[in-house]
Amino acid sequence: MDTEEFRLPRSREANERLHAVVPGGAHTYAKGDDQYPENLAPVISHGRGAHVWDIDGNRYIEYGSGLRSVSLGHAHPRVIEAVRRELDRGSNFVRPSIVEVEAAERFLATVPTADMVKFAKNGSDATTAAVRLARAATGRPRVALCADHPFFSVDDWFIGTTPMSAGIPAATNELTVAFPYGDLAATEELLTRYQDEVACLILEPATRTEPAPGYLAGLRELADRHGCVLIFDEMITGFRWSEAGAQGLYGVVPDLSTFGKALGNGFAVSALAGRRELMERGGLRHSGDRVFLLSTTHGAETHSLAAAMAVQATYVEEGITARLHALGERLAAGVRDAAAAMGVDDYIVVRGRASNLVFATLDENGEPSQQYRTLFLHRLLAGGVLAPSFVVSSALSNADIDRTVEVVAQACAVYRKALDAADPTPWLSGRPVKPVFRRLA
């Protein structure tokens, strides 16, 4: 499709309707139309497998599905069937359903490093519950989070550290401190500086780069020595690094961990898991002060827990993590070859674990560029590829990957022209895409 003829009139109208009734025009900032070229943010009609259709009738090969939550592909038959079985049986009761114990037992069999689990609906609730539990267990006020990881929670303890800190008291912000990923010496210096004040270390155990040998074990030792709780945010690494997350792959056991995203293949379910000694503080069978851990009306909806169980069974029986890695490796190799063939391999850079690929768009000086990202996204969209990242789902076929690489090659040819001109502006269709975390609209 000619990019000059690529228009989304129905999506544009729907985006205007969204902004009239939904702040930001989306229920997640990362899905906002400001993340896409101007007037080229598709509004989705439906999806199946690795493809989605917008309300203008265009079909796309989709990456980063549901912000990494739909790792098996849309409307996965096994998941949908498990959900359907529960829908006619009721979804929420005044007492726990038998599905709750079955889902908990299944989760703990999948993540054997944890002793207990509590389900919720979103990742923020789970990570904030972990922080509260750590503070209660240690009697300490401060949270130490990894400064290199982009998101932990919508709650004040994290959002206060971002440029979008409006509405959060300074006193709250002062209780959150940061440490750099991969630097044990700096982390120990932080713990020493705030001796007996830090309740927990919270981080994603891995992201774009593999943890250096001994790093996670070193954090475990530091947490033990300084008496703080080690929390792994496995929202992304869970079911992408392995079924049991990064802790299952690297063999370092945190005190608490949080899972979500791929756990329900698009259905709303998250989990806080961890050591019995800590988790039981949020229960009824201990003699200490009670912790209001997680208490959500919809946290144990039967159909979402059924979806989670179906996801876990599918992963184990069909070797899904291996498939995600194989697809990602094929895609990364193809994109890198296409970029090299056009002489832009120093400017369009694929990064991350094969199951969790992202890309960087750099300008002629090698600096990250929102303008060049806009150019690249525009060409991908016009070619039928919806890719805010290159995060794969297992529903992708080799043909989907190969078609994606073809579209990337076409985009790289335009990218080369913009680099030669040292100005991408003539190839933009409006304002550049914007970062999610910024102070002003």
C-alpha positions as CSV (number, residue, x, y, z in Angstrom):
1,M,0.0,0.0,0.0
2,D,1.3,3.5,-0.9
3,T,1.9,5.2,2.4
4,E,0.6,8.5,1.0
5,E,-2.8,6.7,0.4
6,F,-2.9,5.1,3.8
7,R,-5.7,6.7,5.7
8,L,-7.8,5.7,8.6
9,P,-10.9,7.9,8.5
10,R,-13.1,5.7,10.7
11,S,-10.4,5.2,13.2
12,R,-9.7,8.9,13.3
13,E,-13.4,9.6,14.0
14,A,-13.5,6.9,16.7
15,N,-10.4,8.3,18.4
16,E,-12.1,11.7,18.6
17,R,-15.1,10.0,20.2
18,L,-12.7,8.3,22.6
19,H,-11.1,11.5,23.7
20,A,-14.5,13.0,24.3
21,V,-15.4,10.4,26.9
22,V,-12.2,8.7,28.0
23,P,-9.3,10.8,29.4
24,G,-6.3,10.2,27.1
25,G,-8.5,8.4,24.6
26,A,-7.5,5.0,25.9
27,H,-7.6,3.0,29.2
28,T,-3.9,2.5,29.1
29,Y,-1.5,5.3,28.3
30,A,0.7,3.0,26.2
31,K,-2.3,2.4,23.9
32,G,-2.9,6.2,23.4
33,D,-3.0,7.6,19.9
34,D,-0.1,9.8,20.8
35,Q,2.0,6.7,20.6
36,Y,1.3,6.4,16.8
37,P,1.8,8.8,13.8
38,E,-0.8,11.5,13.7
39,N,-4.2,10.3,12.5
40,L,-2.8,6.8,11.9
41,A,-3.7,5.1,15.2
42,P,-5.9,2.1,14.3
43,V,-9.0,1.4,16.4
44,I,-9.4,-2.3,16.5
45,S,-12.5,-4.2,15.5
46,H,-11.4,-7.7,16.3
47,G,-8.5,-10.1,16.4
48,R,-7.8,-13.8,15.7
49,G,-4.5,-15.5,16.2
50,A,-1.7,-13.1,15.3
51,H,-3.9,-10.8,13.2
52,V,-6.1,-7.9,14.1
53,W,-8.6,-5.9,11.9
54,D,-9.3,-2.2,12.4
55,I,-12.7,-0.5,11.9
56,D,-11.4,0.8,8.5
57,G,-11.2,-2.8,7.3
58,N,-7.4,-3.1,7.3
59,R,-5.8,-6.3,8.5
60,Y,-2.5,-6.3,10.4
61,I,0.1,-8.7,11.6
62,E,0.2,-7.7,15.3
63,Y,3.1,-7.6,17.7
64,G,3.2,-6.7,21.4
65,S,-0.4,-8.1,21.5
66,G,-2.4,-6.5,24.4
67,L,0.8,-5.0,25.8
68,R,2.4,-8.5,25.9
69,S,-0.6,-10.1,27.5
70,V,-1.9,-12.2,24.6
71,S,1.1,-14.5,24.1
72,L,-1.0,-17.4,22.6
73,G,-2.8,-15.2,20.1
74,H,-6.2,-13.7,20.1
75,A,-9.3,-15.9,20.8
76,H,-7.1,-19.0,21.4
77,P,-9.4,-22.0,21.2
78,R,-8.3,-23.8,24.3
79,V,-8.5,-20.7,26.4
80,I,-11.9,-19.6,25.0
81,E,-13.3,-23.1,25.6
82,A,-12.2,-23.0,29.3
83,V,-13.8,-19.6,29.7
84,R,-17.0,-20.7,28.1
85,R,-17.3,-23.7,30.4
86,E,-17.4,-21.3,33.4
87,L,-19.6,-18.6,32.0
88,D,-22.8,-20.7,32.4
89,R,-21.8,-21.7,36.0
90,G,-21.6,-18.1,37.4
91,S,-18.6,-15.9,37.7
92,N,-18.6,-14.5,41.2
93,F,-20.0,-15.7,44.5
94,V,-20.3,-14.7,48.2
95,R,-17.8,-17.4,49.1
96,P,-14.7,-18.8,47.3
97,S,-15.4,-21.1,44.3
98,I,-13.7,-24.4,44.0
99,V,-12.0,-22.9,40.9
100,E,-10.0,-20.7,43.2
101,V,-8.2,-23.5,44.9
102,E,-7.7,-25.4,41.6
103,A,-6.2,-22.3,40.0
104,A,-3.9,-21.6,43.0
105,E,-2.7,-25.2,43.1
106,R,-2.1,-25.1,39.3
107,F,-0.1,-21.9,39.6
108,L,2.0,-23.1,42.4
109,A,2.8,-26.3,40.4
110,T,3.9,-24.0,37.5
111,V,5.9,-21.7,39.8
112,P,7.2,-24.1,42.4
113,T,9.5,-21.4,44.0
114,A,6.4,-19.9,45.6
115,D,4.5,-21.4,48.6
116,M,1.3,-19.3,48.4
117,V,-0.5,-17.2,45.8
118,K,-3.2,-14.6,45.7
119,F,-5.0,-13.5,42.5
120,A,-6.0,-10.0,41.5
121,K,-7.0,-8.2,38.2
122,N,-4.0,-6.1,37.3
123,G,-0.3,-5.9,37.9
124,S,-0.3,-2.6,39.9
125,D,-2.5,-4.1,42.6
126,A,-0.1,-7.1,42.9
127,T,3.1,-5.1,43.1
128,T,1.7,-2.6,45.5
129,A,0.5,-5.5,47.7
130,A,4.0,-6.9,47.6
131,V,5.4,-3.5,48.7
132,R,2.9,-3.2,51.5
133,L,3.7,-6.7,52.7
134,A,7.4,-6.0,52.7
135,R,6.9,-2.8,54.7
136,A,4.7,-4.7,57.2
137,A,7.2,-7.5,57.6
138,T,10.2,-5.3,58.0
139,G,8.7,-2.3,59.8
140,R,10.6,-0.1,57.4
141,P,9.2,2.8,55.2
142,R,11.4,3.0,52.1
143,V,11.0,1.2,48.8
144,A,14.1,0.7,46.6
145,L,13.2,0.2,43.0
146,C,15.3,-0.4,39.9
147,A,15.7,2.9,38.1
148,D,16.3,1.2,34.7
149,H,12.9,-0.5,34.5
150,P,10.1,1.6,33.1
151,F,6.9,0.6,35.0
152,F,5.9,-1.0,38.3
153,S,2.5,0.3,39.4
154,V,-0.1,3.1,38.9
155,D,0.2,3.7,42.7
156,D,1.9,6.7,44.3
157,W,5.0,4.9,45.5
158,F,6.1,4.4,41.8
159,I,4.3,7.1,39.8
160,G,5.8,9.8,42.1
161,T,9.2,8.9,40.6
162,T,8.1,9.7,37.0
163,P,7.6,13.0,35.2
164,M,3.8,12.5,35.6
165,S,4.0,12.9,39.4
166,A,1.2,15.6,39.6
167,G,-1.1,14.9,42.5
168,I,1.4,12.9,44.6
169,P,2.6,14.4,47.9
170,A,6.4,15.1,48.1
171,A,6.4,13.1,51.4
172,T,5.4,10.0,49.5
173,N,8.0,10.5,46.8
174,E,10.7,10.8,49.4
175,L,10.1,7.2,50.6
176,T,11.0,5.7,47.2
177,V,14.7,5.4,46.3
178,A,16.4,3.9,43.2
179,F,19.2,1.6,42.4
180,P,20.8,0.8,39.0
181,Y,20.3,-2.6,37.4
182,G,23.4,-4.8,37.3
183,D,25.4,-2.7,39.9
184,L,25.7,-4.6,43.2
185,A,28.1,-2.1,44.6
186,A,25.8,0.9,44.0
187,T,22.9,-1.1,45.5
188,E,24.9,-2.0,48.6
189,E,25.9,1.7,49.0
190,L,22.2,2.6,48.8
191,L,21.2,0.0,51.5
192,T,24.1,1.2,53.7
193,R,23.1,4.9,53.3
194,Y,19.5,4.0,54.3
195,Q,20.5,1.4,56.8
196,D,17.5,-0.3,58.4
197,E,15.1,1.9,56.4
198,V,14.7,0.0,53.1
199,A,11.8,-2.5,53.2
200,C,12.4,-4.1,49.8
201,L,14.3,-4.2,46.6
202,I,11.9,-4.5,43.6
203,L,13.0,-5.0,40.0
204,E,12.3,-6.9,36.8
205,P,14.8,-9.8,37.1
206,A,15.7,-9.3,33.4
207,T,14.8,-7.0,30.5
208,R,16.6,-6.1,27.3
209,T,19.9,-7.7,28.5
210,E,20.6,-10.9,30.4
211,P,21.6,-10.4,34.0
212,A,25.3,-10.7,34.5
213,P,26.5,-14.0,36.0
214,G,26.0,-13.8,39.8
215,Y,24.0,-10.6,39.7
216,L,20.6,-11.9,40.8
217,A,22.3,-14.2,43.4
218,G,24.2,-11.1,44.6
219,L,21.0,-9.2,45.1
220,R,19.6,-12.2,47.0
221,E,22.6,-12.0,49.3
222,L,22.4,-8.3,49.7
223,A,18.7,-8.5,50.6
224,D,19.4,-11.2,53.2
225,R,22.3,-9.3,54.7
226,H,20.4,-6.0,55.0
227,G,17.2,-7.6,56.2
228,C,15.0,-6.4,53.3
229,V,12.5,-8.3,51.0
230,L,13.5,-9.2,47.5
231,I,10.6,-8.8,45.0
232,F,10.7,-9.9,41.4
233,D,8.3,-8.1,39.1
234,E,7.6,-11.0,36.6
235,M,4.8,-9.3,34.7
236,I,6.8,-9.5,31.5
237,T,9.3,-12.3,32.2
238,G,6.6,-14.6,33.5
239,F,5.6,-17.0,30.7
240,R,8.1,-15.4,28.3
241,W,11.5,-16.4,29.9
242,S,9.9,-19.6,31.1
243,E,6.6,-20.8,32.5
244,A,8.0,-20.2,36.0
245,G,9.4,-16.8,34.9
246,A,12.9,-15.6,35.2
247,Q,13.2,-17.1,38.7
248,G,12.6,-20.5,37.1
249,L,15.2,-19.9,34.5
250,Y,18.0,-18.4,36.5
251,G,17.4,-20.3,39.7
252,V,17.4,-17.4,42.1
253,V,14.3,-17.4,44.4
254,P,12.8,-14.1,45.5
255,D,10.8,-13.6,48.6
256,L,7.8,-12.3,46.6
257,S,7.0,-12.2,43.0
258,T,4.2,-10.8,40.8
259,F,2.8,-12.2,37.6
260,G,0.2,-11.0,35.1
261,K,0.0,-10.1,31.4
262,A,0.5,-13.5,29.7
263,L,-1.0,-15.4,32.6
264,G,-4.6,-15.0,31.2
265,N,-3.9,-14.5,27.5
266,G,-5.8,-11.3,27.6
267,F,-8.2,-12.1,30.4
268,A,-7.8,-10.0,33.5
269,V,-5.8,-11.9,36.1
270,S,-2.6,-11.2,38.0
271,A,-0.9,-12.9,40.9
272,L,1.2,-12.2,44.0
273,A,3.2,-15.2,45.0
274,G,5.8,-15.9,47.6
275,R,7.2,-17.4,50.8
276,R,4.5,-18.7,53.2
277,E,6.0,-16.8,56.1
278,L,5.4,-13.5,54.3
279,M,2.2,-14.3,52.5
280,E,0.5,-15.7,55.6
281,R,0.7,-12.2,57.2
282,G,-2.1,-11.3,54.8
283,G,-4.1,-14.3,56.0
284,L,-5.9,-15.6,59.2
285,R,-3.5,-18.2,60.5
286,H,-0.8,-16.2,62.3
287,S,-0.5,-14.3,65.6
288,G,1.0,-11.0,64.4
289,D,-0.6,-7.8,63.1
290,R,-2.8,-8.5,60.1
291,V,-1.8,-7.0,56.7
292,F,-4.6,-5.9,54.3
293,L,-2.9,-7.7,51.4
294,L,-5.3,-8.0,48.5
295,S,-9.0,-7.9,48.7
296,T,-10.7,-7.5,45.3
297,T,-14.3,-8.1,44.4
298,H,-13.4,-9.4,41.0
299,G,-10.0,-10.9,41.7
300,A,-11.2,-14.5,41.6
301,E,-13.7,-14.4,38.7
302,T,-14.1,-18.0,37.7
303,H,-13.7,-17.5,34.0
304,S,-10.4,-15.5,34.3
305,L,-8.9,-18.2,36.6
306,A,-10.1,-20.8,34.1
307,A,-8.3,-18.9,31.4
308,A,-5.1,-18.9,33.5
309,M,-5.3,-22.6,34.0
310,A,-5.7,-23.2,30.3
311,V,-2.8,-20.9,29.5
312,Q,-0.5,-22.8,31.9
313,A,-1.6,-26.2,30.5
314,T,-1.0,-25.0,26.9
315,Y,2.4,-23.7,27.7
316,V,3.6,-26.9,29.3
317,E,2.0,-29.3,26.9
318,E,2.9,-27.4,23.7
319,G,6.3,-26.0,24.6
320,I,5.1,-22.4,24.1
321,T,8.2,-20.6,25.5
322,A,10.4,-22.5,23.1
323,R,8.2,-21.5,20.2
324,L,8.2,-17.8,21.3
325,H,12.0,-17.9,21.3
326,A,12.2,-19.6,17.9
327,L,9.8,-17.1,16.3
328,G,11.6,-14.2,17.9
329,E,15.0,-15.4,16.7
330,R,13.6,-15.7,13.1
331,L,12.2,-12.2,13.3
332,A,15.3,-10.6,14.8
333,A,17.6,-12.2,12.2
334,G,15.3,-11.1,9.4
335,V,15.0,-7.5,10.6
336,R,18.7,-7.2,11.2
337,D,19.5,-8.5,7.7
338,A,16.9,-6.2,6.1
339,A,18.4,-3.2,8.0
340,A,21.9,-4.2,7.0
341,A,21.0,-4.5,3.4
342,M,19.8,-0.9,3.4
343,G,22.7,0.3,5.5
344,V,20.6,1.3,8.5
345,D,21.6,-1.5,10.9
346,D,23.3,1.1,13.1
347,Y,20.0,3.0,13.3
348,I,17.2,0.5,13.5
349,V,18.4,-1.8,16.3
350,V,16.6,-4.9,17.6
351,R,17.2,-5.6,21.3
352,G,16.1,-8.0,24.0
353,R,15.5,-11.6,24.6
354,A,14.0,-13.4,21.5
355,S,10.7,-13.8,23.2
356,N,10.5,-10.1,24.2
357,L,12.0,-8.1,21.3
358,V,11.9,-4.3,21.2
359,F,13.4,-1.9,18.6
360,A,15.2,1.4,18.8
361,T,15.1,4.1,16.1
362,L,18.2,6.2,16.1
363,D,18.9,9.4,14.2
364,E,21.9,10.3,12.1
365,N,23.9,11.0,15.3
366,G,23.0,7.6,16.8
367,E,20.6,9.2,19.3
368,P,17.1,7.9,20.0
369,S,14.6,9.7,17.9
370,Q,10.8,10.0,18.1
371,Q,10.8,11.5,14.6
372,Y,12.5,8.4,13.1
373,R,10.2,6.2,15.2
374,T,7.3,7.9,13.6
375,L,8.6,7.4,10.1
376,F,9.3,3.7,10.8
377,L,5.8,3.1,12.4
378,H,4.1,4.8,9.5
379,R,5.7,2.5,7.0
380,L,5.0,-0.6,9.0
381,L,1.3,0.4,9.4
382,A,0.9,1.1,5.7
383,G,2.4,-2.3,5.0
384,G,0.0,-4.1,7.4
385,V,2.2,-4.5,10.4
386,L,1.1,-3.2,13.8
387,A,4.2,-3.2,15.8
388,P,4.9,-0.8,18.7
389,S,7.5,-3.5,19.6
390,F,8.5,-6.8,18.0
391,V,7.2,-8.9,20.9
392,V,5.9,-12.1,19.3
393,S,2.9,-14.4,20.1
394,S,2.9,-18.1,19.5
395,A,0.1,-17.6,16.9
396,L,2.5,-16.1,14.4
397,S,3.5,-18.3,11.4
398,N,6.8,-18.3,9.6
399,A,4.9,-16.6,6.7
400,D,3.8,-13.8,9.0
401,I,7.4,-13.3,10.1
402,D,8.7,-13.3,6.5
403,R,6.0,-10.8,5.4
404,T,7.0,-8.6,8.4
405,V,10.6,-8.6,7.3
406,E,9.5,-7.6,3.8
407,V,7.7,-4.6,5.2
408,V,10.6,-3.7,7.4
409,A,12.9,-3.8,4.4
410,Q,10.6,-1.3,2.6
411,A,10.6,0.9,5.7
412,C,14.4,0.7,5.9
413,A,14.7,2.1,2.3
414,V,12.8,5.2,3.4
415,Y,14.7,5.4,6.6
416,R,18.0,5.4,4.6
417,K,16.7,8.4,2.5
418,A,15.8,10.3,5.7
419,L,19.3,9.6,7.1
420,D,21.0,10.8,3.9
421,A,19.0,14.0,4.1
422,A,19.7,14.3,7.8
423,D,16.1,15.2,8.2
424,P,13.1,12.8,8.5
425,T,10.5,15.7,8.4
426,P,9.6,15.3,4.7
427,W,8.6,11.7,5.4
428,L,6.4,12.5,8.4
429,S,2.6,12.9,8.2
430,G,2.3,15.2,11.3
431,R,3.6,15.5,14.8
432,P,6.1,12.8,16.1
433,V,5.0,10.1,18.4
434,K,5.5,11.0,22.1
435,P,6.9,9.2,25.1
436,V,4.3,7.9,27.6
437,F,5.9,9.5,30.6
438,R,6.1,13.3,30.1
439,R,5.0,16.2,32.3
440,L,3.0,18.1,29.7
441,A,0.4,16.9,27.2
